[in-house]
């Protein structure tokens, strides 16, 4: 069953290039889609150039929302959130399950 999970993290310091690559690789391994959202800007994490551009603009002490959509995303979200512990602190984790459908929805 498809599900959507999100995690809000507070960015404490700027992301290193290595951390950006780790986020990109984690997003590519997921059988689904990963989005990052902050200050009314969103980016799909599986596009390296867009991800790097986005993360370079994230200032310390801002909230970053990680949104994952796909099958069995909970372990991947936990892994990605754990990866960010040096750069961010976890504020909350939310889960919503959706049914498999051919329709689309907007995040």
Secondary structure, DSSP 8 states (H G I E B T S, - for coil): -EEEEEEEEEE-S---HHHHHHHHHHHHHSSEEEEEEETTEEEETT-HHHHHHHHHH--TTEEEEEEEEEES-HHHHHHHHHHTTTTEEEEEEEEEE----S-----
